[in-house]
Amino acid sequence: MAKKKVFALRVDDDIYAAIERWAADEFRSTNGQLEWLIAKALKDAGRLPKSRSVQGGDK
């Protein structure tokens, strides 16, 4: 398993609630959903290292 960095993230209440609902719909934790969203955004922008893939598929 890859080493993970821990950091604080401030998010608007409404955005956090929307992420929580989305995560529940896809049977992920909120943290897992945020990781997936960030990784997908990096991949889509061409900034994710080629050796990495977005886990959980492209839902």
N, C-alpha and C positions, 0 to 999 in steps of 0.2 A: 504494500500500500504506500502511496506517495505521502511524503511528509506534508502536514497541513500547517498553515500559518493562522494564528488566532488574532483577530483584531475587532475593535468595536465599530459598529456601523449605525449611524443615525438615519432613520427612515420615517417619513411622514406616516401618521397613523392609518390613513386611508390606503396608502400604497401597501403598507405592511399587511393590512387586512385582506387586500386583494391577493397578495402573494400567498398568504395562509390558505385562502379558499382554493387557489389554483393548485397549491401543493397537495391539499386534501383530495382534490379531484383526481390527481395523478398518483396518489398513494406515496407521496414523498413527505419528508419533514420540511419544515419551512427553510431550515438551513440547507438541506439538500436541493430544494427548489432554487434558492439563491445561487448556490454553486453551479447548478445546471444552466441557469439564466446567464450568468457571467461567462461560463465556458462557451455557451452557444453564441453569445455576442462577440466574444473574441474570435471564434471560428469564422463567423459570418463576416467579420472585418478583416480576416486574413492575418490575425495577430496571434493565433494559437499555434504553438510549436507543432510541426507536422507529426511528431511522434505521439501527440495527445489526440484523443477523440472525446466527443461529448458523450458522457455516460448517460444511459437511460434512453438513448435513441432520440430521434427528432420527432417529438410528439407535437 
